[in-house]
């Protein structure tokens, strides 16, 4: 695979050869084929799908449902098990809201300390409204959660377990297949946040046997504002709707309403058909490159980046000492320098990284830091870009006046 040639598929990268973009965990760059697909939809198929009987609307509906089928195939699901949302955050809010009816005082919802706020706050709210208890599982110094620790947290009171597949701070991959099996043994449902896994590795929801899985299109080359929720059909069919209004109804009277069939029951209002069409194009691009090739390349870059960052004096990588446990995500601190200053100085060197709490404040509190810098890698990055990052980091303390 010619990874340098792959870079030419991404207009922002190709048009800015001096820019080092290392913030793909926040949002990825888009290949030209995806940008073109969104343009094609609005130039050729723009009509309100699912509503009109005329040919153009029917074609828009066909594009939308074909995209649903493509998303389903990509993660091993059935089309009727895919609900289009704006992003992973909305998907997780949908699940938490709709499953609240299963909770009452004395019940437990189990999550981990490494969750993104999008997989904490919805469950906090659900527990507050129902009287259920929210429990946190803590990880070890390497960021790992053992089977024993997980089993000790899950009891016959546990109704829901919600867990990130890959941490957006530590990069560690949780053993979701095993943990879902254990959750099911006590009768609990298992929700998986796949925002950092689906764009980087093969994910098969049937093999994992998760009950729900969320992900965002913008982290895998699709536009912002389109995401997906997978849910087992029998569960989606039993759940109440999340939002109400146009298109999610079957019949409305002055007194009541009945709901459309799954998945349309969860897609109120005019849908983001152009975004779904472009997400499908992003999946086509991923399939062309090969998800296994992507995962292997990002492993190579992770090993290279761990070594490069480890050679920077006074820099401390947060999380595992195993480069392959980072999955392209490296959060770090630099002694005596605030992460925001790190990001600003790197920005002056045309290097883009993240700095702050990364929407994971409970995890940073657990680790014992208030803020961290984060460089995140995708398959379109290069060893040369990582070298530029490391070289610039080596100058920061001197530039801050430490004289080193």
Buried (B, 14 or more C-beta within 10 A) or exposed (E): EEBEEBBEBBEEBEEEEEEBBBBBBBBBBBBBBBBEBBEBBEEEBBBBBBEBEEEBBBBBBEBBBBBBBBBBBBBBBBBBBBBBBBBBBBBBBBBBBBBBEBBEEEBBBBBBBBBBBBBBBBBBBBBEEBEBBBBBBEBEEEBBBEEEBBEEBBEEBBBBBBBBBBBBBBBBBBBBBEBBEBBBEBEBBBBBBBBBBBBBBBBEBEEBBBBBBBBBBBBBBBBBBBBBBBBBEEBBEEBEBBBBEEBBBEEEEEEEEEBBEBBBBBBBEEBBBBBBBBBBBBBBBBEEBBBEBBBBBBBBBBBBBBEBBBEBEBBBBBBBEBBEBBBBBBBBBBEEBBBEBBBEBBEEBEBBBBBBBBBBBBBBEBBEBEBBBBBBBBBBBBEEBBBBBBEBBBEBBEEBEEEE
